[in-house]
Amino acid sequence: MKLRQIIFLFFFLSGYTLLAQDQIEYKADKIKFVKNYKGGAKRLIGHVQFTTKDGMYMTCDSSYFLDNNNIEAYSNIFIRQGDSLTITGKNAHYNGTTKLGIIEGNVVCTEKDMVLTTAILNFDSKNKTSSYQTGGTIVSKENTLTSKHGYYHSPTKTVSFKYDVKLVNPDYTMLADTLKYVTSTKTVIFLGPTNVLSKKDKLYCERGWYSTQTQISHLTKKAAIYTGKNILYADSIHYDKKNESGNAYSNVRMIDTVQKTIISGNRSYSNKKTGIMWVTDNALLTKIMGKDSLFATADSMFAFEKKVKKLKISLVDSIKSIQKDTTITQDEKDSKQAVIIKDTLNYIKKDSSIIEAYHHVKIFKTDVQGVADTMIYSAYDSTLTLFHLPVMWHKVNQISGKIITVYFSNNKMDKIYIPENTFIISQLDTIHFNQIKGKMLWGYFKDDTLRKIDIIGNAQAVYYLQSEKKKLKGVNLIESSKLTVNEKAGKLDQITFHKKPIAKILPMRDLNVKEIEIKGFNWQDYRKPKNKADLFKKDTKVEL
């Protein structure tokens, strides 16, 4: 923002205009004395000129030069200060006692490449101030500023603009209620609702400041930055335009309008050059999914944006590597190359922002809850993955594994994948649990409800048999290479075993529940978030 030139216009008007001088030389085509005009005056008519020793010069068609050092000038006002400042207008009045003056009627002030136009310009040479209240426009080589009121105070070197302030330059447009510029520090101060619009982003605040020297800004009171599909809200935002980085404090919210995700917290840092943002202090991820959103908390969260340039470099390197491969034919090389190009282009076209959450991860949705140490959400393939001893609960079922990945489609849960150490537990009462263990799990959702589960590899099951009145009759112990579970109303409704299952049934009278527990059994209901408020509670007991 180059406002520093603007103040020169006001500077000359506030303290060094011709009309503010006590010792004035004058001449005209005709000069006569008028005793009965306001206590006595000299009447100057035709080619009137006023000059001062410091080089101020004014001309007009006619004037009264009163004995009390007041001046009234009429028609075709022209004022020049030095080689750079000129002022034109219709009429001018100056009170030598109060040191107050006014220039009115299509006032045009020019200082080098700066031009101020207004209907009426007021100045106070005693207090070294100047102002307009009838609307003004200041035009320079790069800036055009308009406002209803403009004010300059020379002692503090502060220029202020108020009401419908608009500053336009090639890089941005600023719309404000009140704008101050402190020339000593080259700082713009925002007072009232302010918008700064550029091709890349939009800034909003109702209080704040911007340094034209360092290009650092501090936005407060409803502070917001809009960048493409993202919106950042906070109580205060400190932004470094040169380095494209910033910090936000208190009630921070980063909204992705495309992916319908919100990251909130009380402290954040972002860097547009690296495409990284982190949020901490009550960090919360909200994934909007219709009426039932998914919430996740962690000690800290990071958001990353894809870097297309790096992807293109990686693509070139991959193609070079394929072409150098002497173990495959040229047709095979072309086929591999075509697949890589297709996959990379699809990746570039698709939004691929990533959110990572670290330590004490908790998830809550009405019918799904989860805990882990680390979580990653990828917009590229719409997946949410839990790492490091993750556990999920779906209705009455506890699901655990080495890694848990949930796939989303159209902002709904589509399927779940566990590649290793799958374990499903559902509680019947305080001591009896249905159990399923295996290597790999694929689960399939319909309308956000888990309907079918496939366990692949070393499948084991402990499944209690119940009467129509839900009384336990016995337990079925089964082993198979694969099993399929169909659910109904959130409970295990039917289990199908594939490829020569081994099974036995034990009656309840011969049952020792501890002896039939599958190895690795660990009921962790105490870790389960029961509601959204539980997400921010610290675990008092964690068995890992």
Buried (B, 14 or more C-beta within 10 A) or exposed (E): BEBEBBBBBBBBBBBBBBBBBEEBEBEBEEBEEEEEBEEEBBBBBEEBBBBBEEEBBBBBBBBBBBBEBBBBBBEBBBBBBEEEBBBBBBBBBBBBEEBBBBBBBEBBBBBEEBBBBBBBBBBBBEBBBBBBBBBBBBBBEEBBBBBBBBBBBBEEBBBBBBBEBBBBBEEBBBBBBBBBBBBEEBBBBBBBBBBBBBEEBBBBBBBBBBBBEEEBBBBBBEBBBBBEEBBBBBBBBBBBBEEEBBBBBEEBBBBBEEBBBBBBBBBBBBBBEEBBBBBBEBBBBBBBBEEEBBBBBBBBBBBBBBBEEEBEEEBEEBBEEBEEEEEEEEEEBEEBBEEBEEEBEEBEEEEBBBBBBBEBBBBBBEBBBBBBBBBBBBBEEBBBBBBBBBBBBBBBBBBBBBBBBBBBEEBBBBBBBBBEBBBBBBBBEEEBBBBBBBBBBBBBBEEBBBBBBBBBEBBBBBBBBEEEEEEBEBBBBBBBBBBBBEBEEBEBEEBEBBEEBEEEEBEEEEBEEEEBBBEEBEEBEEBBBEEBEBBEEEEEEEEE
